[in-house]
Amino acid sequence: MLLAPPDAAQLGRHHGHDPDGSPIIDRTPVEGLFFNGGWCYGGFKATPGSGFVFAHTIAQDRPHPQNAALTLERFAEGRAIDERGGGPFPWVH
């Protein structure tokens, strides 16, 4: 059976999570562009709280204390978040 190659839309999509299973709520290197994503399996339950700290981050142009560790840079700096019972594996949640 031959499979068709993925189209451009499929290649641009990201299904999954961050390497440490924790979200990113942060500014990006692009001025005025912010990111809130990578929520893994339980993110829908955290939407109200993430909206609150994301709004603070955008309005103040600095992270709220609750999302200060959830930066893009944490991966490059080797600061992955290790949450006991969490992470990118659904069977440990």
C-alpha positions as CSV (number, residue, x, y, z in Angstrom):
1,M,0.0,0.0,0.0
2,L,1.3,3.4,-1.0
3,L,0.8,6.3,1.4
4,A,0.5,9.8,0.1
5,P,3.1,12.3,1.4
6,P,1.8,14.8,3.9
7,D,0.6,18.1,2.6
8,A,2.1,21.4,3.8
9,A,-0.6,21.9,6.4
10,Q,0.2,18.5,8.0
11,L,3.9,19.3,8.1
12,G,3.2,22.6,9.9
13,R,1.1,21.1,12.6
14,H,2.6,20.0,15.9
15,H,0.8,17.2,17.7
16,G,2.1,16.6,21.1
17,H,3.8,18.4,23.9
18,D,7.0,20.0,25.0
19,P,9.9,17.8,26.0
20,D,9.1,18.2,29.7
21,G,5.4,18.1,29.4
22,S,4.9,21.6,30.9
23,P,3.5,24.5,28.9
24,I,5.2,27.6,27.5
25,I,3.6,30.9,28.5
26,D,6.1,33.5,27.4
27,R,7.1,36.3,25.1
28,T,8.9,35.3,21.9
29,P,11.9,36.9,20.3
30,V,9.5,38.6,17.9
31,E,8.4,42.0,19.4
32,G,4.8,41.9,20.4
33,L,4.4,38.2,19.8
34,F,3.5,36.0,22.8
35,F,3.0,32.2,23.1
36,N,0.8,30.1,25.3
37,G,0.9,26.4,24.3
38,G,2.5,23.0,24.7
39,W,0.0,22.0,27.3
40,C,0.3,18.3,26.9
41,Y,-2.7,16.2,28.1
42,G,-4.2,18.2,30.9
43,G,-4.1,21.8,29.5
44,F,-7.8,22.2,29.0
45,K,-8.2,22.1,32.8
46,A,-5.8,25.0,33.3
47,T,-7.3,27.4,30.7
48,P,-8.7,29.9,33.3
49,G,-5.4,30.1,35.2
50,S,-3.3,30.3,32.1
51,G,-5.5,33.0,30.6
52,F,-5.0,35.1,33.8
53,V,-1.2,34.8,33.8
54,F,-1.0,35.1,30.0
55,A,-3.0,38.4,30.1
56,H,-0.7,39.7,32.8
57,T,2.4,38.7,30.7
58,I,1.0,40.5,27.7
59,A,-0.2,43.6,29.6
60,Q,3.0,44.0,31.7
61,D,5.4,42.7,29.1
62,R,6.9,40.5,31.8
63,P,5.8,37.1,33.2
64,H,3.5,36.7,36.1
65,P,5.2,34.9,39.0
66,Q,3.1,31.8,38.3
67,N,4.5,31.5,34.8
68,A,8.0,32.8,35.3
69,A,9.5,29.4,34.9
70,L,7.5,28.5,31.8
71,T,9.8,30.2,29.3
72,L,10.9,29.3,25.8
73,E,14.5,29.6,27.0
74,R,14.3,26.9,29.6
75,F,15.0,24.2,27.0
76,A,18.1,25.9,25.6
77,E,19.3,26.6,29.2
78,G,18.7,23.1,30.4
79,R,16.0,24.1,32.9
80,A,13.4,21.6,32.0
81,I,10.6,21.4,34.6
82,D,10.4,18.1,36.4
83,E,6.9,17.7,37.9
84,R,6.4,14.5,39.8
85,G,3.6,12.5,38.2
86,G,3.6,14.8,35.2
87,G,5.4,15.0,32.0
88,P,4.7,14.1,28.4
89,F,3.4,10.6,29.2
90,P,-0.4,10.2,29.7
91,W,-0.1,7.2,31.9
92,V,1.6,9.1,34.7
93,H,-1.0,11.9,35.0
